[in-house]
Each structure stands twice: as C-alpha cells, then as structure tokens.
Amino acid sequence: MAALFAEPAVWLPVAFTVLLGLSIIAYVVLDGYDLGVGILTMHAEAEEREIMVASIGPFWDANETWLVLAVGILLVAFPVAHGLILTSLYLPVTLMLVALILRGVAFEFRAKAPPRWKPLWEISFWVGSLGAALTQGYMLGLYIMGFAATWAAQAFGILTALCLAAAYAFLGALWLVYKTEGELQSGAVAWARGTLVGTVVGMGAVSIVSPLVSERVFSKWFSFPETLALAPIPVASLLLVLAIWRFLGTYPRRDTARDHVPLLAGALLVVLGFVGLAYSFFPYVVPDRLTIWQAAAAPESLKIIFVGTMIVLPVIVAYSAIAYVVFRGKATGLKYY
C-alpha cells in the first residue's frame, strides 16, 4: 500500500479530493450561515435587519472564496468530472451565479441607494440569498440521484433544495444567537428551532435515499463490520440535535459567554452529515460513473497545481482567521459616514 501511494498518479487525486472536500464543507458552513442570515432578513424589522446585515458584513465575501476554490480545484484537478457535472447542471449553476451576483450587488446598494430604493434592494438581497441556497440544494439532490432525468430525481432535488435552504437558515439563526442580543437574539432562537426541523428532515432524506439509489452505497453502509464502525456518525448527529434543541431552550440567558456553543454544535452537525455523504460516494467524483483517478488530470499537471494550492490555501485561511478575530463580539448596526 505504501508503495502504491508513492505513485503521484495515485496519491495526488486523493490529495485533491481531500482539498476539494475541505473547500466544500468550509463553504457550506461559512457561506451557509451568511446566506442563512440573508434568508432570515425578511422575517425581521427594519432596525433588526441592519444589525443582521452588519453581523455578516466583514465575512461574506471571504466566505464565498471557498466556493471559488472548490470550483477551481474541480476544474483543474478533475477536468473530465467538471465538464460532466457542469453539463448536467448548467441551468441551476447559471441561476446560482445570478443569485450570488444579485446578492452581492444588493448588499452594497441597500445601504447606499436613496431611501426610496432601499426596500427593493432588501428584497433583492433576500431573493439572492434564498436563490443561491435553493439552487445549491437542488444540485445536491440531482448529484445524489446520479443526474437521472426522472420525475423522482426532480422531486428529490426540490426536497433537498428546500431542506438545504432550511439548513442555511438554521446556521444563520445560530450565527445571530452568537452575534446579537435582546429581542433579535430571542427571535434567532425561535428561527433556529424551527429550521432545525427542516435540517433534520433533509439529512434524514439524504441518508435514506443515497443507499436506495446505489447498491454500492448500500453495501458500504449496511455490511458488517462497516455498520458498527459507522454507527457513531448517526448517533453523534442525533445527540447533537438533542443538545442544540435543549441548549436553545435555556434562552434568554444573562451569560453571553457561551453564545457560540450552539453555532459550533450546528457546524459540527453539518460536518458530520458531509462526512457521511463523502464516505458514501468515495472514490467516485461522479456517482457510480467516474472515479477520482479516471477524472484526474495528468500527474505532471497535478504536481504544479498542488504546489499552487498549498500557497493559496494558507492565505485564504489566514485572511479568514484574521477577519473573525478582528470582528469578534456582538454586532451593531451599519453606519456610513
């Protein structure tokens, strides 16, 4: 085995798969919460919306960098898979990009446009946030279904679209629990409890459907002793759901020192779901059709790309870490002078 992984054609695709997975989960958690805040803005009063937007202001553009990195890795490291996936998902990908652009423009214009135009840009910000979440969830559903062109696949895509939007709103609500106080924080607690239900439904649906549509996935999860080894993932997920629900029930709290706890627990819940999904599909980058080795670029190209990625990745991590340290603490309303 050691000799096998000494071959660049073997270990480089694995390394890029790990990097791709880390980029995707970083995007889902980080940009997930700020998309979630955008989704929740229409449920808040005008003054509360200012604080909500301010809470994600220093972070949202850096969070989207992880999506750029993930797509870049897919393009340069797995070009065959990139072409196949984008061909199958060109319409939802286009709609996602339109939504993200609309969201970015609305983020700036809502604060700087004349007052009479502000409601329009606030609605645009909400539409962009919700549209990005729905399209990403729809693409996830089609990916799990192997891009099948059936009504069942479309229905499952719609279900995962709604559930991923709920999961993003769940993360966004937990972010607001961490970053806000008073009535807005109390409202965020209620939002978190409500959207937790949708998140659990989505995770359950993915867990049930994935092995049903693929005998290979079914075998990976329900063969002995793999079943025993994998049992901690669903057990830990269930315990996290119960712990988050119970902790949110302790609000309102005078002590704000633990306001970050439900956010970290929610992020861990999403990570566990992603780990289970990644295990199900590895080593396939296109479900049951194309492995990471079949889709990978030439080893000579991967070596150069790997060096570049090792330079860029620490910069992204450092920039994000500095932003979170500098802008830690409770959020206040946006002010422009």
N, C-alpha and C positions, 0 to 999 in steps of 0.2 A: 504493500500500500504506500509506503514512504517513497519507494522508487517511482511508483505511478504518479504521485503528486510532485515529483521532481520535474516532470514534463510541463513546460509552460502551457501547452495546448490543453492540459487537464486542469491545472490549478488556477490559471488566470480567469477562465469563465466562472469558476466557483467564486473567486475573489470579487469579480464584478457583480455576481448575483448577490453576494452579501452587501456590497456597496449600494446596489440598486434597492435592495430590501430596506436598508437603513435609511436611504433617502426617502422612500415612500412612507415609511412609518413616521419619520420626522415631519414630513409634510402633513400627513393625516392628523397628527396630534397638534402641531403648531399652527398651521394654517387652518386646521379644523376648528380650533377654538375661536379664531378671529372671524372665520366665516359664520360660525355659530352666533357670535355676538351680532353680526350683521343681520342674520335671520331674525334675531330676537328684538331688533330695534323697533319694529312696527308694533310691538306689544308694550312699549314704554311711553312715558310722557316726554314732552319736548326737552325739558331740562335733564331728564334721565338719559335721553339719547346722546346728549353732549358728553356726559361722563362715560357712557358706554363706548362711544367712538374714541374718546380720549384714552381709554384704557388699552386700546389696541394700536393707537397711532404710532408709537415708536417701533412696533414689531411687525406689522402686517406685511410690509414689503420684503423684509428679511425672511419671513416665514415662507413666502412664495418662492424664494430662491431654491428651496428643496425640491419643488416641482420641476424647476428648470434643470436642476442637477439630475433628477431621476430620468427625465425625458432625454437629456443629453447622454447619459450612460446607456440607456436603451438604444439610442440611435447609433452611437459609435462602437459600442461593445457587442450589441446583438442586432445588427442591421437587418438581418432576414426577419427576425421577430418584429422589429419596429415596423417594417413595411407591411407585414401581415396584419398586425394589430391595428395599425392606423387605417389600413384599407377597410377593415371590418367596422371600425368605429369612427369613420371620418365625420359623420354628421354630429354625433354627440361631442366629439372633440372640438369641432368648429363652434358649436353652441357654448361649450365651456369657455373657450378663449374669448368669445364675445362677452360672456357674462363677467369674466375676470377683468376685461378691459373696461366694461361699463362700471364695474365696482370701483376700480382704481380711479377713473375719472370722477365718479360721483363722490368719492371720498374727499377729494380736493375741492370740488366745486360746491359741495353742500355748505362749506364753511366760508367760501369766498365770493359766491354769487350774490346778487341782490336779494333781499329778503323775500320778495315775491316768488323767486325761483327755488328757494330752499326746499319747500315740500316736494317739488319734482325730483330734486337730486337725492333727497332722503328716500323716496320711493325707488329711485334708480339704484341706490346703494343696497337696498333690501332685495330688489329683483336680481341684481348681480350676485349677491351672496347666496341667495336661495338657488338661483340658476346654476351656479358653479357646483353647489352641493348635490343637486338633483342629477346633473349630467354625470358627475363622478360616480354616484351611486348606481346609475343606470349602466354605465360602462362596467362597473364591478359585477353586476348581475349577468351581463352578457358574457363577460370573461369566464365566470364560473360555469355558465352553461355551454362553454366551448364555442361561442359565437353562432349557436344554432339559430337558423332563421325560422323559428316556430312561434306560435302564439304563446306557448308555455314559457319560452325563453323571454319573450317580450313582457309577459305578465310578471315574471320573476324580476326582470330588470326594473320594472316600475316599483315593485315592492322594495327592492334594495335601494332604489333612488330615494324613496320616502324615508326609509329607515336610516340611511346614511345622513340625510338632512337632519333627522332627529338626533343622531349621534353627534353631529357637529354642533347642533343647538345645545345638547347636553354638555359638551365640553365648553361651549361658550358660556353657559349658565354657571358652570363651576369656576370658570375664569372670573366671572363677575362676583361670585361669592368671595373669591380671593382679593379682588381689586377694589371692591366698593363697600359701602357702609349703609346703615339705615334702611329706609324703605326700599331702595333699589336692591340692596343685598337680600332683603326678605323676599322680594319678587323673584330674584335669581334663584333662591332656594326652591320656590314653587315651580319655576321653569325647569330646574334640574330634575326634580322628582317626576314631573310629567314626561319629559323627554327621555328619562332613563327607561321608561316602559318601552318606547319605540326602539331604543338602542338594544334592549334585551331581545325584543321580537326579531330585529334584524340579525343579531348574532345567532339566535336560535334557528332562523330560516336558513342562513348560510351553512350552519352546522348540519342541518338535516338534508338540504338539497345537494351539497357537494358530494357526499358519498353515494347518493342515489343516482346521480348522472354519470358517475365514473366508477367502474368496478375496481380500478386501480386505487382510487382514493378510499373506497370502502374497505379494501383489503389492508391498506396502510393503517386504518383506524381500528378495525374490528378483527384483527388477527392476534392471537396470543403469541408472545407476551407483550406485543406493542400496546394493546389496550390498557394493560396495567401501567406501563411506563408513561402513557399519555394521559392517564386519569387525572393527574394534578392540574392540567390545564383547565378542564371544565369545572373541577371542584374549586380551584382558586378563583375562577371567574365568578362563580355563584357566591362565594364568600365575599368577594369584593362588592358585588351588587348589594348584598345584605348590609355590609359595613357602610357603604356610601349612603344608603337609604336611612340607616339608623343615625349616622353622624349628622346628616342634613336635618333630622328631626330634633337636634339639640339647639337649632337656631330659633330666635335670635340669641346671640351669645355676647357677653361683655368682653370676654377674652378673644382678641383677634389674632393671637399668636399662632393659632392652628387653622386659620382660614385657608391655608394652602393644602391641607391634608386631603379634602375631597377632590381637589384638582389632580393631585398626584395619583390618587387611587383611581380616578376616572381615566387618566392617561395610561396607567398600568393595565386597566381593563381592556382598553383598545389595543395595547401592545400584545396582550395575551391572545386576543382574537386574531390579530395579524400573524402571530407565531403559528397558531393552528392552521390558518389558511396557507401560509408559506410551506408548512410541512406537508400539507395535502398535495400541493402541486409540484414541489421539487421532485425531480430535476427539470421539469417541463417549464419553459417560459411561455409557450402557447399550449394550453391544456391538452394533453394526450396527443399532441401533434408534432411538437418541436422541442427538443431538449436544449439546455443551455449550451451544450457542446456543438450541436448541429447549427444553432443560430449564431454562434460566436464569430467575431471577425478573426482574421489571421493572427496567430500568436505574435508576429512581429509588430503588428499594429496595436495589439492589446498591451504590449510592453510599454510603448510610448504613451498610450492613453493612461495607463496605470500610473506612470510617473507624474503626469499632469494632474490626475485626480488626487494623488497624495499631496500635491502642493495646494490645490484649490480647496479641498475639503477642510483642512485645519483653519484656513482663512474664514470660511463660512461659519465654522463652529465658534471661532474666537469672536467674530463680529457679533454673532447672536448672543453669546455669553456676556459680552460687554454691555450690550443693549439691555439685557434682562437685569444686570447688576445695577446699571446707572438709573434705570427707570423702575426700580423696585418700589414696593409700598403701594398705598392706596391711590387710586386715580382721582383727578379733579377735572373740572370742565375745561374744554378747549378755549384758549384765548389767543387772539391775533391782534398785534399792535401795529 
